[in-house]
Each structure stands twice: as structure tokens, then as C-alpha cells.
Amino acid sequence: MNKFTSIQDVPNLQELLTVARDCKQQPFANKHIGTNKTLGLLFFNPSLRTRMSTQKAAYNLGMDVIVMNVGSDSWTLETRDGVIMDGSATEHIKEAAAVMGEYCDILGLRTFAGLVDKQLDYSEDVLEKFIRYSGKPVISLESATRHPLQSLADVFTIEAHKTTTRPKVVLTWAPHPKALPQAVPNSFAEWAIAMNYNVVIAHPVGYELSGEFTRGASITHNQDEALHNADFVYAKNWSSFHNYGTILSHDKGWMITAEKMSCTNNAKFMHCLPVRRNQIVSDAVLDSPNSIVTEEAGNRVVSAQAVLRTMIESLA
């Protein structure tokens, strides 16, 4: 595996989950494989879980880690091709990616959607240019359209808690004061469908995700109907895909509450974090025994370690 940007980069999902289980059970068993190897992490956006979990995963494998925040720890980058660089950007992505490839064995890149130009965001321009110019394996630490490390942790968590072969997994939109990207819901839908879960996506009219991510899921505008007999409830906000980047609704009736969870099959509550309490989900749900958001976040180490281990083994 020489890149990890989506589920399409995973040759065998069940094999990767097996590696993840091994990493969970024996986190230091393969500490030798990363000796004398360097992971470079480049952040265009803030991070808590992604940064800490990926660093810890690398340390568990014996790797050295270099972390840089673009614009504060490095020169500002120009990403466009064929431009006259007489503006604020100091270095072109071609040279920056190539140089980082000289210093590192694997690169991790986190870059969000701008939510202005849909075509630009969905082309994954920055991520693709790092893959092209670095000459090294690249891991997406979240991109404009997907968050595969989060999604791997999500399905790993579901596998640990499911009580039926094909659980009903509900991805539901929830209100948020800011316009957020579609990356997490896109990615979660893609991975949950690949796991052959019974996936139901609930959202208000106008919040349809791109069909490339939701084929195989049931889609409804009725949240109560979706939640009925659900085994897992994953709440997440996203902005409109078709009216790109806009907020079409602030309907607080879509917040997940204890009353809504009562119609589920004693469902586990999930969220990628950070989460806005009493906006996305009520305190009563988030603090309940059925909330597995902390375990889910802990499994971010597992997902990163499984991917890094697989990549290192591919380098041998």
C-alpha cells in the first residue's frame, strides 16, 4: 500500500482490520519495524486527535516523527501551476513536497475543503500534488472529501461492539452554527457500505451527499424513521454538497437526544469529535453508557498504526 487516501487504496479491508486488531492487542510488538524510518506530518489545518494519535502510532512502531504546521512552521505554499509567484506564497508545492520526500519515508497530510469551489475541493489538488511530487507513500490525515483514518477507526469500533452480523448503522445530519465539509460523512458512508452494514443516511432536504459515496445506503429525510431499531447512531453535521458549502437549515430538531435514542435498539452513539454539546447531541446522550466516542477516538491510534505498519512492510 503506497498511499492511503480512501477505501479504494485498501487491497483487502478484512486483512487491514486483522492488522488493526493485532495493533490493539499488542501495540508494541512491532516496534522494531519503524527503526531508522521517519514519518513527516504536514498540517494545513488544526488537529487534536489526528496529530496525537498518528504520532503515538508511529512511536509504537519505533518511527521518528517530524511535525510541521504550514504557514507557521514552514514557508507559505503556492499550489497553483504555471503562476508568477509575486504574491504572498514563498515556496511552490513542487519543491516543498519533493524536499519532504527527501527527508521522510512516509508523509501524512491534513488539508480541509475551502467550501467555495466544489470542483477544486473534490479534485483533491493539494493531496494529489504531494502524492505526485514527494515520491514517497502518502497518508491522508483528512482531506477535502474524505477522512479515511477516522473511518477505519469507526468501523473497527463498530466491529468491537456489534451484536449482529449486519447491524443497522445510521448516519444522521445534525445542526451546527458553521458550514462544515462533507469529508467525514462521505468517508464514513463509504466504509460502512463496504463493510456491508445496513446503512441508513438521514438528513434534511438539500443535504444530499455525492452519490459516489452513498450508493448502497438507504436515504431518508425522516430522522425518527431512520433511528428506529438502529444499532449504531453516528451524528455529524455537513454543509450542502449541491448548493456547495452553504447552510440550508439550523433546525435544532435534528439534535440527537435521549428521547430519540430511546427508539433505537439500545444503540451506541458515535461521533468523530470535536462535538458541540447540546447542539449536535445532548449531554444526556454524550455522557451515557451507550456513548462510545472516547473509545472511538482511542481507536484512531489503532487505525493509524495499522496503516503505517502495512506501509512500512510494503517498503521492505
Secondary structure, DSSP 8 states (H G I E B T S, - for coil): --EESSGGG-S-HHHHHHHHHHHHH-TTTTGGGGTT-EEEEEESS--SHHHHHHHHHHHHTT-EEEEEETTTTS--EE--SS----SS--EEHHHHHHHHHHH-SEEEEE----SS-HHHHHTTHHHHHHHHHH-S-EEESS-SS--HHHHHHHHHHHHHH-SSSS-EEEEEE---SS---SHHHHHHHHHHHHTT-EEEEE--TT----HHHHTTSEEES-HHHHHTT-SEEEEE----TTTTT------GGGSB-HHHHTTSSS-EEE--S---BTTTB-HHHHTSTTB-HHHHHHHHHHHHHHHHHHHHHHH-
